[in-house]
Amino acid sequence: MNNTHLTYKKRSHGIIPYVFVSPFIISFLLFFLYPTISTIIMSFQKIAGPGDVSFIGFKNYQNLLNPLFFTALKNTTIYTFWTILVLVPLPIILAVVLNKKTTIGRNVFRSAFFMPALTSVIVAGIFFRYAFGEQETTFINAILGKFGLEPIVWLQQKSTGMFALVVLCTWRWLGVNIVYFISGLQNIPDELYESADIDGANSFHKLMHITLPGLKPVIIYVITISVYGGYAMFAESYTYWGTSNPGGIGLTLVQYIYQTGFNQNDMGFASAIGITLLFIVMVVNIIQLSLFGYFRKEED
């Protein structure tokens, strides 16, 4: 009886870990692996309707060599570049300020910066679309008018349209990145800063030689998710321009997938765009992780 009980207990201990990880495994198989494999298969097909499917080889990938795809790729890459350029250094500076115990009202500012992340992107996008309107009375142009500047047609030009997109992204995700960096700052030992003070280091030296090296894992993580978020951007552009996109100003890769798959009913070509987008994001992230030395074995 005791041997049977011990055998059952050992088996239970061996099964329990798999029970706990099974939700993740099932979710991964159903919502990532299976859709990815299905999309890869569909990218080699011409899908004219239910039951009307035929394999066409690499023709969908050959069709990617068109001006619309390169416009979408260029817009998405530029958008990702600017969001990373803004949403890494700016949150670091604000996190350093808000992490200091001497900062007045730091908890209030933390909450204020984080609140936009809780706002619906559609609601925020509609507000910013009207704020960047072309009339003289719109919010941004009214501010420019106070300084004697002419109103700008923000959403009808590539440079100003991209600026409006980056402003919306910054407004939404600045607080989230601040939280990431504050958590990273709180893991840096205070003894390092105290030793630097004894050695006579100023604030800039402490930032460059203690803070930034200590935040390296968080910086890598923020850049990684920013690359994914930048290339996956859709709702922000859609709320600004819808499906019109004059001159391809707001056309992104995800929006191109949406237009191709649902407006033109070409799910095979849309799948090829999606797989190409996945490959681009993987390559970009592998490059940036390599530059940060993520794949290099650290010396003891």
Secondary structure as GFF3:
##gff-version 3
##sequence-region A 1 300
A	DSSP	alpha_helix	2	28	.	.	.	ID=ss1
A	DSSP	pi_helix	29	33	.	.	.	ID=ss2
A	DSSP	alpha_helix	34	42	.	.	.	ID=ss3
A	DSSP	beta_strand	45	49	.	.	.	ID=ss4
A	DSSP	beta_strand	52	55	.	.	.	ID=ss5
A	DSSP	alpha_helix	59	62	.	.	.	ID=ss6
A	DSSP	alpha_helix	67	87	.	.	.	ID=ss7
A	DSSP	alpha_helix	89	99	.	.	.	ID=ss8
A	DSSP	alpha_helix	106	114	.	.	.	ID=ss9
A	DSSP	three_ten_helix	115	118	.	.	.	ID=ss10
A	DSSP	alpha_helix	121	131	.	.	.	ID=ss11
A	DSSP	alpha_helix	139	146	.	.	.	ID=ss12
A	DSSP	three_ten_helix	154	156	.	.	.	ID=ss13
A	DSSP	alpha_helix	158	185	.	.	.	ID=ss14
A	DSSP	alpha_helix	190	198	.	.	.	ID=ss15
A	DSSP	alpha_helix	203	206	.	.	.	ID=ss16
A	DSSP	pi_helix	207	211	.	.	.	ID=ss17
A	DSSP	alpha_helix	212	214	.	.	.	ID=ss18
A	DSSP	alpha_helix	216	231	.	.	.	ID=ss19
A	DSSP	alpha_helix	235	241	.	.	.	ID=ss20
A	DSSP	three_ten_helix	246	248	.	.	.	ID=ss21
A	DSSP	alpha_helix	253	258	.	.	.	ID=ss22
A	DSSP	pi_helix	259	263	.	.	.	ID=ss23
A	DSSP	alpha_helix	267	291	.	.	.	ID=ss24
###
